[in-house]
Amino acid sequence: MSSTPGQWPIEAPSDLEALAPTAAEDDVYVRLAAEKARRELVCDSIRAHLAEQPTTRAVRACERRWHHYLSNLADSVLAERQNQEQAE
């Protein structure tokens, strides 16, 4: 008797262990989840800081400061990486 989907009783149950993620897939998932959590934490903190501003003009000014700060931060990280690559 051959099994067809939805047939009862099941003659040969599925091997659920074969469907389990591997250790490498678990590591990737954990890294991605940590990255997402860190990003959300930072974005929520910036959003809270913007929400504390008393006026719309203050919100825009604060947004420009955050943008400037983030751009400078990225520039410094890029410079460090370039220095590391040149040292190698």
C-alpha positions, 0 to 999 in steps of 0.5 A, a space after each residue: 500500500 503506497 502512502 499519499 498525502 493526507 492518508 491515514 494511518 501513516 505508514 512511515 512517519 516523517 523524519 523531523 530530525 532531518 528538518 531541524 536547522 544545522 548548527 551553522 544555520 542556528 549561528 546565522 539566525 542568532 547573529 541576525 537576531 542580535 543585529 536586528 535587536 541592536 538596530 531596533 534598540 538604537 533606532 528606538 533610542 533616537 526616536 525617543 530623543 526626537 519625540 522629546 523635542 518641544 517643536 517641529 523645528 527642534 525635531 528637524 534640528 535634532 534630526 540634522 545633528 543625528 545625521 551629521 553625527 552618524 555620518 562622522 561616525 561612519 567616516 571614522 570607522 571607514 578611516 580605521 578600516 582603511 588604515 588596517 587594510 594598508 597595514 596588512 
